[in-house]
Amino acid sequence: MSTQSKQHALLLIGLGTRGRMWTRVIDSAPNASIAAAVDPHEPTRAEFAAAHPGVPVFATHQEALAAGLSFTAAVLVTPPDGHLEQCRNLFEAGLPILAEKPLTLVMSESVDIIRMAEEHKLALSVGLNFRYLPVHQKYRELLTSEFLGTVGFGEFIYRRHRDGRRPGINKYPLTMEQPMMLEQSIHHLDLIRYCYGREVESIMCRTWNPAWSMYADDANVHALLTLEGDVAINYFGTWSGGWNVPGFEWRTDCEGGVFVQRELFSDLAYAKTTDPELTPIALEEAEAFYDDSAALLRDFLHALDNNLPAPCDGRDHLKTLALCFAGIESSRTGKAIVLKEFYQQNQLEFLL
Ligand SMILES: NC(=O)c1ccc[n+]([C@@H]2O[C@H](COP(=O)([O-])OP(=O)(O)OC[C@H]3O[C@@H](n4cnc5c(N)ncnc54)[C@H](O)[C@@H]3O)[C@@H](O)[C@H]2O)c1
């Protein structure tokens, strides 16, 4: 029947803001532990070492791979611009990878990484952890089962004044190109694909930077998406909102009523067309970033143990990444982008 869980020895690469969360997740996983960790920043290594006596810590992944230790997989939590070389070295060392999003900032590099995983026959999963939050599992179930009848259109609104200079927060979004789209909207567009269970057919998009933005490049994204089955989604996301109090709403209108997600990580409700009020939908409690990441890790390790396809795999992620880049192109050209044509123009036909 069930195969016995193996104790996975993980190589954790990157111990920054998100790496600290992965540390917590792996430390409490029943079937995995951190066998070694990597970060070039000495104080960060010292902080990790103090909490993990006996666990080797290295400044580079090359040193970790050369140390004669044995790993069953790597968890890659570094900024995306180094992922291509890191993934190449890790696959050459025979390690499956769970990598943070975005996989890369250049689409062709993501294609290279996916090809490498496939050539080496090694799992590649990407950190699409928000799919695992109970609110999104339930939203997906209700939308794909057409609980309120035919799904028609939706509006996904995310408003935040994100202080990118705050201590303890990653700093590279302040200077990177398209920080909102590639660091944040990428999660939202992924959730739209996932929860509606439909691929995006076309995108009309504008990205821009408000005059007061602390980001060097665009902190606002507005997109109109047409999904399979003529489902239309109006998306707006900002990191440079004028108010420190965040705002979120994801509403979907269906033939027989509406669903409304009223909080970023929880609070799903619905109303039938003639209901005077929304009815909350019961959801399991979950700590955002922690429980969802733990669930992704569980799935990833389960796939390794049982030789199953990797969850949230590279090809799946590339569809969301390509959507982000199609949105950026739409903004640049002022034209709607048809995804099938975009795939053909960018040698991504293998995703069709
Ligand atoms: N899925 C999620 O929910 C989620 C949440 C936050 C961040 N992220 C993603 O995680 C990644 C990391 O973000 P972060 O917030 O931790 O950034 P960060 O800047 O806080 O931390 C990055 C860490 O990587 C280290 N690093 C840099 N180059 C390295 C290398 N070559 N080898 C090893 N370590 C290296 C840095 O020293 C730093 O400690 C990003 O891609 C980000 O988008 C995902």
The ligand as an SDF file (V2000), in Angstrom:
LIG
                    3D

 44 48  0  0  0  0  0  0  0  0999 V2000
    6.3400   32.0960   -3.0420 N   0  0  0  0  0  0  0  0  0  0  0  0
    6.2720   33.0490   -2.1320 C   0  0  0  0  0  0  0  0  0  0  0  0
    5.3080   33.1430   -1.3820 O   0  0  0  0  0  0  0  0  0  0  0  0
    7.4220   34.0200   -2.0130 C   0  0  0  0  0  0  0  0  0  0  0  0
    7.4520   34.9750   -0.9840 C   0  0  0  0  0  0  0  0  0  0  0  0
    8.5500   35.8170   -0.9040 C   0  0  0  0  0  0  0  0  0  0  0  0
    9.5830   35.7150   -1.8160 C   0  0  0  0  0  0  0  0  0  0  0  0
    9.5180   34.7860   -2.8080 N   0  0  0  0  0  0  0  0  0  0  0  0
   10.6020   34.6430   -3.7840 C   0  0  0  0  0  0  0  0  0  0  0  0
   11.7510   34.0950   -3.1310 O   0  0  0  0  0  0  0  0  0  0  0  0
   12.9410   34.5550   -3.7620 C   0  0  0  0  0  0  0  0  0  0  0  0
   13.8690   35.1490   -2.7110 C   0  0  0  0  0  0  0  0  0  0  0  0
   13.2190   36.2630   -2.1430 O   0  0  0  0  0  0  0  0  0  0  0  0
   13.6120   36.8160   -0.7050 P   0  0  0  0  0  0  0  0  0  0  0  0
   12.4810   37.6860   -0.2810 O   0  0  0  0  0  0  0  0  0  0  0  0
   14.0590   35.7440    0.1930 O   0  0  0  0  0  0  0  0  0  0  0  0
   14.8620   37.7320   -1.0950 O   0  0  0  0  0  0  0  0  0  0  0  0
   16.0050   38.2440   -0.1060 P   0  0  0  0  0  0  0  0  0  0  0  0
   16.7360   39.2870   -0.8500 O   0  0  0  0  0  0  0  0  0  0  0  0
   15.4160   38.5870    1.2310 O   0  0  0  0  0  0  0  0  0  0  0  0
   16.9080   36.9610    0.1330 O   0  0  0  0  0  0  0  0  0  0  0  0
   17.6610   36.3670   -0.8690 C   0  0  0  0  0  0  0  0  0  0  0  0
   18.8090   35.6370   -0.2010 C   0  0  0  0  0  0  0  0  0  0  0  0
   19.5250   34.9260   -1.1970 O   0  0  0  0  0  0  0  0  0  0  0  0
   20.8990   35.1130   -0.9230 C   0  0  0  0  0  0  0  0  0  0  0  0
   21.6290   34.8800   -2.1660 N   0  0  0  0  0  0  0  0  0  0  0  0
   21.8780   35.7550   -3.1710 C   0  0  0  0  0  0  0  0  0  0  0  0
   22.6070   35.1340   -4.1300 N   0  0  0  0  0  0  0  0  0  0  0  0
   22.8230   33.8660   -3.7030 C   0  0  0  0  0  0  0  0  0  0  0  0
   23.4990   32.7580   -4.2480 C   0  0  0  0  0  0  0  0  0  0  0  0
   24.1140   32.8240   -5.4350 N   0  0  0  0  0  0  0  0  0  0  0  0
   23.5150   31.5990   -3.5580 N   0  0  0  0  0  0  0  0  0  0  0  0
   22.8990   31.5140   -2.3560 C   0  0  0  0  0  0  0  0  0  0  0  0
   22.2250   32.5460   -1.7970 N   0  0  0  0  0  0  0  0  0  0  0  0
   22.1890   33.6970   -2.4710 C   0  0  0  0  0  0  0  0  0  0  0  0
   21.0310   36.5150   -0.3920 C   0  0  0  0  0  0  0  0  0  0  0  0
   22.2360   36.7100    0.3330 O   0  0  0  0  0  0  0  0  0  0  0  0
   19.7920   36.5940    0.4850 C   0  0  0  0  0  0  0  0  0  0  0  0
   20.0720   36.1580    1.8030 O   0  0  0  0  0  0  0  0  0  0  0  0
   12.4780   35.5710   -4.8210 C   0  0  0  0  0  0  0  0  0  0  0  0
   12.5060   34.9710   -6.0730 O   0  0  0  0  0  0  0  0  0  0  0  0
   11.0690   35.9370   -4.3960 C   0  0  0  0  0  0  0  0  0  0  0  0
   10.2230   36.2920   -5.4920 O   0  0  0  0  0  0  0  0  0  0  0  0
    8.4580   33.9360   -2.9070 C   0  0  0  0  0  0  0  0  0  0  0  0
  1  2  1  0
  2  3  2  0
  2  4  1  0
  4  5  1  0
  4 44  2  0
  5  6  2  0
  6  7  1  0
  7  8  2  0
  8  9  1  0
  8 44  1  0
  9 10  1  0
  9 42  1  0
 10 11  1  0
 11 12  1  0
 11 40  1  0
 12 13  1  0
 13 14  1  0
 14 15  2  0
 14 16  1  0
 14 17  1  0
 17 18  1  0
 18 19  2  0
 18 20  1  0
 18 21  1  0
 21 22  1  0
 22 23  1  0
 23 24  1  0
 23 38  1  0
 24 25  1  0
 25 26  1  0
 25 36  1  0
 26 27  1  0
 26 35  1  0
 27 28  2  0
 28 29  1  0
 29 30  1  0
 29 35  2  0
 30 31  1  0
 30 32  2  0
 32 33  1  0
 33 34  2  0
 34 35  1  0
 36 37  1  0
 36 38  1  0
 38 39  1  0
 40 41  1  0
 40 42  1  0
 42 43  1  0
M  CHG  2   8   1  16  -1
M  END
$$$$
